[in-house]
Structure formats: C-alpha cells, structure tokens
Amino acid sequence: MHRALSGIALAAFVADLATAIPLDTRHVGAQPYLVSLGPRPYYLVHNMTDGPLKEKLVSCENKPVSISSFSIGHRGGGTLQIPEESVESTLAGARMGSGVLECDIAFTSDLGLVCRHSLCDLHTTTDILLRPELAAKCTVPFTPANETADADALCCTSDITEAEFMTLCSKMDGFNASAETVEDYQYGAPSWRTSLYDTCGEVMSYSGWIDLVDSIPGYRNFTPELKTPPEEVPLPFNGYTQAQYARDAIQVFIDKGIDPSRVWMQSFTPADIYLWLNEYPEFGAQAVFLDEDGDAEGNYTVAVARLPDLKASGVNIISPPINYLLEVGGPDNNTIVPSSYATTAMEAGLEIIAWSFERSGPLTLVRANDEYYYQTVAPVVSYDGQAYEVIDVLTRQIGIKGLFTDWSSTVTYYANCFDLLGPGS
C-alpha cells in the first residue's frame, strides 16, 4: 500500500504546469512522453542578475522542452527531494528530462548487484534498522547516543542477501546523531530537503534498474557507477574480486542486449576503466573515469598534471567534481572562470562530465557551510540565480558534455535553451 500511494503522489508531483512536448525520435513505436520541469528553473532564472545570460534564459521560458542527455540524473535525478537510488527518484529524473540516468552498483552477501550509493550506507538511506531481523546482521549494530558519544551504526549491502535488500524502503539520506532509539535515528536530512516523498521509496536491483530505464518512453541511456568497496568490505569478498565485479557489471547489459553506445560505465578505480577498455572495448570507449584524487592535500596539481597521461592511456572521458573545474579570476578577481584542471583536460582532448549539481542547498549558505561543490568559487557566490552562471561557465567556456544533477529539471532547462545534446553527440 505504501508504494502504491507513493506512486500516486509522485505522479501528481510531476504533473505540473511546465511547457512540454511529445518526444521520441529513436524508439520505433514508443509512446509520446511529456517532459515536465516544475517551478524551480523559473525561480532560478528570476533570481539571476540582469544581463545577457538571464535574457537568453528568459527567452526560453515558453520554449518546448525535450529530453536531453546533457542532463544526467544523479542517483536517479530526483534526489533533492526524493529518496535516492529509488524507482521514484529515477522516474522523477526521467520526467524532468534527463536523458541519462544513474545507478550506483553495490553487491550483496550472495553477490547480487543492487543500486545503492555506497556499499555501507543502508543505515542512513534505508529503514534497515527498523527491521530487527536485518538490523541484527549489520556490520556495526545500532548504538544509542550517550553523554560521550554520538549514536552509531553501519549497515552494508554485503551484510544481507539481494532478496533481503529488496524488502527495504529507501529513505532520504540522513540520521540523528543524538538519537537514543532507532526510530529517532532515521531523521536528519538537511533542512532544505523534504520528507514529503519520504514514504518507502522502492529500492532497485541493478538488473531491475536497467529494465526500468529501458522501459521509459522517450529513449533513455545508462550510466552505472561501480562503487569502490570501503575498508569495512575488503576484496576479495568470499572470493569475489574487483575484476569480477567490473565484469559482472558489463555482463548484465550484454545479457539484456543493450547496445554499448547507450552505456557510460563509471568508476573511481583506474583498474576498472582499463579492464573495460581491454576486455570490453565497445563499453570501455565511453567509460567515465571519476576523479576525486585532487581532494587529498597537495594532490590537486598532481591530478592536473596526469590528465594528458590518462588520455594517452586510452581514457576518453574524465569526470571531476564541479569545484575542480572552476576558480575565481577575471580582471577584478571576482568572476567565475575555468580552472587549470579544466584547461588542461580540454587541451588533452578529454571529454568532461561534471558532478554534481543541486546537491548544495541554498547558495547563500555555501561560504558559511564550506560547501564542497562551490569551495573554489565560494567568495563570489551568494544567491541562487548564480547556479545558471556556474552551468554557463562549465558549458560554454569549458565545454563539458554532461552534468550530473540531483534535480534534473534545472539542468534540462539550460540544456534545452542552448540545444545541448549531451555525451555521445
């Protein structure tokens, strides 16, 4: 009953007043599909400083909207408001026009593949702790807060079987560190998110996610991320190796007859990328190397310097966080400009896909919160309308091919206004 009601609520949620047109140019016999953006893009445009970019975006307010692969649904694409890695988030991201949708791949104790952003986030992204028979299997059982320590728990997909995983409800990522009970531990998402759709999101197996995305009218593509297991789940896991994990992620697409041109595999682990390049060259050609190595102190310049070598080794697509690509510059040192990372990647001939938009909350708070995605431009960011200034620099000055987003309509609106097609175009 909960899931049926959630589907009704989601359908009502996406049936808004945005301009939309039927779209399908590649799936023969597919049903028309309406892209629906909701009010957020128009709010952001209204909040912008007057100038040529705002004028251009205003001119697109009544432009027909279609699906764009430039808009990549991060963890589904609806996770600003809807539980991540869920059927509901995936459908919301699709409805808001993302042409590429993401599942992060984790494995279970019986080596089933499921969609979860981390192997060990079940305690904050699902209701596992409310299910005593499954909570008992967690790597670290729930411990209530006391005078000297916060509440604690650690539950991993590898603690339970795929069948057990599929009984869970997905919830908004968060927890209450002061909780003395598992019921109180469930809540702690940022205040700018919502619990309105937090009503038992439907979790997904990896195979089921592929089937879901392939069934959505309008023709959608896939970007699975092979998660690097944390130290709590060392590999080999009961004989299961990283290499086999990478092979299994590809084999599901092969078994389903999905054309490799529709798949952008992702990994932070170079060995995964090179395995795909060597063993599955059609998939490897558009494998996405996720780069966060510059986060370590002193490593940013090293990450920049190795970009040409990555291209020479066969990597075609690099995917860094937004903050790697931007810095403050210009004549008065008060303008968002491309970083040395961005210019080096462009010069090396690497395609760039950036992450992740709409994860940051109100932009008025980025300085106070030392917000990750805006840390390199925080001195010049102070209002929400600047979101489109950031996208504009990423797109028209750096030339990114796609942008992961937690609220797909924001990026879809920009992509439609500037006729961006996305990776593979």
Residue pairs with C-beta under 8 A, 6 or more apart in sequence:
2 169
2 199
2 200
3 200
3 202
5 199
6 88
6 197
6 199
6 200
6 201
6 202
7 88
9 196
9 197
9 199
10 82
10 88
10 91
10 92
10 197
13 92
13 197
14 36
14 38
14 91
14 92
14 95
14 96
15 36
16 36
16 37
16 38
16 39
18 35
18 36
18 37
18 38
18 65
18 409
19 37
19 61
19 62
19 63
19 64
19 65
20 34
20 35
20 36
20 37
20 64
20 65
21 34
21 35
21 64
21 65
21 66
22 32
22 33
22 34
23 32
23 33
23 35
23 66
23 67
23 218
24 30
24 31
24 32
24 33
24 217
24 218
24 219
25 219
26 219
27 217
27 218
27 219
30 217
30 218
30 219
31 217
32 217
33 67
33 216
33 217
33 218
34 95
35 65
35 66
35 67
35 95
35 96
35 97
35 218
35 412
36 95
36 96
36 409
37 65
37 96
37 97
37 409
37 412
37 413
38 96
38 409
40 407
40 409
40 410
41 409
41 410
41 412
41 413
41 414
42 61
43 384
44 384
44 385
44 387
44 388
44 410
45 54
45 57
45 58
45 61
45 385
45 388
45 413
46 385
47 383
47 384
47 385
48 54
48 57
48 385
48 386
48 388
48 389
49 385
53 388
53 389
53 392
54 385
54 388
56 417
56 418
57 388
57 413
57 414
57 417
59 417
60 413
60 416
60 417
63 416
63 417
64 416
65 97
65 412
65 413
65 416
66 97
66 416
67 97
67 98
67 99
67 218
67 219
67 220
67 412
68 97
68 98
68 99
68 411
68 412
68 415
68 416
68 420
68 421
68 422
69 99
69 100
69 221
69 402
69 421
69 422
69 423
69 424
69 425
70 99
70 401
70 402
70 403
70 411
70 415
70 420
70 421
70 422
70 423
71 77
71 96
71 97
71 98
71 99
71 100
71 402
71 403
71 405
71 408
71 411
71 412
71 415
71 422
72 98
72 99
72 100
72 101
72 102
72 223
72 353
72 402
72 403
72 404
72 405
72 411
72 422
73 89
73 90
73 93
73 94
73 96
73 98
73 100
73 101
73 102
73 404
73 405
73 408
74 102
74 355
74 356
74 357
74 359
74 404
74 405
74 406
75 84
75 85
75 89
75 102
75 104
75 117
75 406
76 82
76 84
76 85
76 86
76 88
76 89
76 90
76 92
76 93
76 101
76 102
77 89
77 90
77 92
77 93
77 94
77 96
77 98
77 101
77 102
77 405
77 406
77 407
77 408
78 88
78 89
78 90
78 91
78 92
78 93
78 96
78 406
78 407
78 408
79 89
79 406
79 407
80 193
80 358
80 359
80 406
80 407
81 193
81 194
81 196
81 197
81 407
82 88
82 89
82 92
82 197
82 201
83 89
83 125
83 170
83 171
83 172
83 173
83 197
83 198
83 201
84 117
84 125
84 170
84 172
84 173
85 103
85 104
85 115
85 116
85 117
85 125
85 170
85 203
85 204
86 170
86 201
86 202
86 203
86 204
87 201
87 202
87 203
87 204
87 212
88 197
88 201
88 202
89 201
90 101
90 204
90 209
90 212
90 213
91 212
91 216
92 408
93 101
93 408
94 101
94 213
94 216
94 218
94 220
94 408
96 407
96 408
96 409
96 412
97 408
97 409
97 412
97 415
97 416
98 220
98 405
98 408
98 411
98 412
99 219
99 220
99 221
99 422
100 220
100 221
100 222
100 223
100 264
100 402
100 422
100 423
101 213
101 220
101 221
101 222
101 223
102 223
102 224
102 225
102 266
102 404
103 115
103 204
103 206
103 209
103 210
103 222
103 224
103 225
104 115
104 116
104 117
104 118
104 224
104 225
104 227
105 113
105 114
105 115
105 206
105 224
105 225
105 226
105 227
105 249
106 113
106 114
106 115
106 116
106 118
106 119
106 157
106 158
106 227
107 113
107 114
107 119
107 157
107 158
107 237
107 240
107 245
108 114
108 157
108 158
108 160
108 161
108 162
108 164
108 165
109 158
109 159
109 160
109 161
110 161
110 162
111 238
111 240
111 248
112 161
112 162
112 163
112 165
112 205
112 206
113 162
113 205
113 206
113 207
113 248
113 249
113 252
114 157
114 162
114 165
114 166
114 203
114 204
114 205
114 206
115 203
115 204
115 205
115 206
115 209
116 122
116 125
116 157
116 203
116 227
117 125
117 173
117 227
118 227
118 230
119 156
119 157
119 158
119 227
119 229
119 230
119 232
119 233
120 139
120 154
120 155
120 156
120 157
120 230
120 232
120 233
121 173
122 128
122 138
122 155
122 156
122 157
122 159
122 160
122 168
123 129
123 138
123 142
123 153
123 154
123 155
123 175
123 185
124 173
124 174
124 175
124 188
125 170
125 171
125 172
125 173
126 155
126 168
126 169
126 170
126 171
126 203
127 168
127 169
127 171
127 186
127 200
128 134
128 135
128 138
128 155
128 160
128 168
129 135
129 138
129 142
129 153
129 155
129 182
129 185
129 186
130 182
130 183
130 186
131 167
131 168
134 155
134 159
134 160
134 164
134 167
134 168
135 141
135 142
135 155
135 182
137 155
137 159
137 160
138 153
138 154
138 155
138 156
138 159
139 154
139 155
139 156
139 159
139 232
140 152
140 153
140 154
140 155
141 153
142 151
142 152
142 153
142 182
142 185
143 149
143 151
143 152
143 153
144 151
144 179
144 180
144 181
145 151
145 177
145 178
145 179
145 180
150 177
150 178
151 175
151 176
151 177
151 178
151 179
151 180
151 185
153 175
153 185
154 232
156 230
156 232
156 233
157 165
158 229
158 233
158 237
162 205
165 203
165 205
166 203
166 205
168 203
169 200
169 201
169 202
169 203
170 200
170 201
170 202
170 203
171 186
171 198
171 200
171 201
172 189
172 193
172 194
172 195
172 198
173 189
174 187
174 188
174 189
174 190
174 193
175 185
175 186
175 187
175 188
176 184
176 185
176 186
176 187
176 188
177 188
178 184
179 185
187 195
189 195
189 198
190 361
192 361
192 362
204 212
206 224
206 249
206 252
207 252
207 256
209 224
210 222
210 252
210 253
210 256
210 258
211 256
213 220
213 221
213 222
214 220
214 256
214 258
221 262
221 263
221 264
221 424
222 253
222 258
222 262
222 263
222 264
223 263
223 264
223 265
223 266
223 288
224 249
224 263
224 265
224 266
225 266
225 267
225 290
226 245
226 246
226 249
226 265
226 266
226 267
226 269
226 272
228 267
228 268
228 269
229 235
229 237
229 242
235 241
235 242
235 245
242 269
242 271
242 272
243 271
243 275
246 267
246 271
246 272
246 275
246 276
247 275
247 279
249 265
250 265
250 276
250 280
250 283
253 260
253 263
253 283
260 280
260 282
260 283
260 285
260 286
261 282
261 286
261 424
263 283
263 286
264 286
264 287
264 288
264 317
264 353
264 423
265 272
265 276
265 283
265 284
265 286
265 287
265 288
266 287
266 288
266 289
266 290
266 319
267 273
267 287
267 288
267 289
267 290
268 289
268 290
268 291
268 292
270 289
272 287
273 284
273 287
273 289
273 315
274 313
274 314
275 284
276 283
276 284
276 287
277 284
277 285
277 287
277 314
277 315
278 284
284 314
285 316
286 316
286 317
286 423
286 424
287 315
287 316
287 317
288 317
288 318
288 319
288 353
289 310
289 315
289 317
289 318
289 319
290 319
290 320
290 355
291 303
291 318
291 319
291 320
291 324
292 320
292 321
293 299
293 302
293 303
294 300
294 302
294 303
294 304
294 320
294 324
294 341
300 324
300 341
303 320
303 324
303 341
304 340
304 341
304 344
305 344
307 318
307 341
307 344
307 345
307 348
307 350
308 344
308 347
308 348
310 318
310 348
310 350
311 348
311 349
311 350
315 350
316 350
316 351
317 350
317 351
317 352
317 353
317 401
317 423
318 345
318 350
318 351
318 352
318 353
319 352
319 353
319 354
319 355
320 341
320 345
320 352
320 354
320 355
321 354
321 355
321 356
321 372
321 373
322 354
322 355
322 356
322 357
322 373
322 374
322 390
322 394
323 372
323 373
323 374
323 375
323 376
323 377
324 339
324 341
324 342
324 376
325 338
325 339
325 341
325 342
325 352
325 354
325 394
325 398
325 400
326 336
326 337
326 338
326 339
326 342
326 376
326 377
326 390
326 393
326 394
327 336
327 337
327 338
327 339
327 340
327 376
327 377
328 334
328 335
328 336
328 337
328 376
328 377
328 379
328 380
329 335
329 337
330 337
334 379
334 380
335 380
336 377
336 380
336 381
336 389
336 390
336 393
337 393
337 397
338 346
338 393
338 397
338 398
339 376
342 352
342 398
345 352
346 352
346 398
346 399
351 401
351 423
352 398
352 399
352 400
352 401
353 400
353 401
353 402
353 403
353 404
353 423
354 394
354 400
354 402
354 403
354 404
355 403
355 404
356 373
356 404
356 405
356 406
357 373
357 387
357 391
357 403
357 404
357 405
357 406
357 407
357 410
357 411
358 387
358 405
358 406
358 407
358 410
359 373
359 406
360 366
360 371
360 372
360 373
360 374
361 369
361 371
362 384
363 374
363 381
363 382
363 383
363 384
363 386
363 387
364 382
364 383
364 384
365 371
366 374
366 375
366 378
366 381
366 382
367 378
367 379
367 381
367 382
370 378
371 378
374 381
374 390
377 390
381 390
387 410
388 414
391 403
391 411
391 414
392 414
394 400
394 403
395 403
395 414
395 418
395 420
396 418
401 422
401 423
401 425
402 422
402 423
403 411
405 411
414 420
415 422
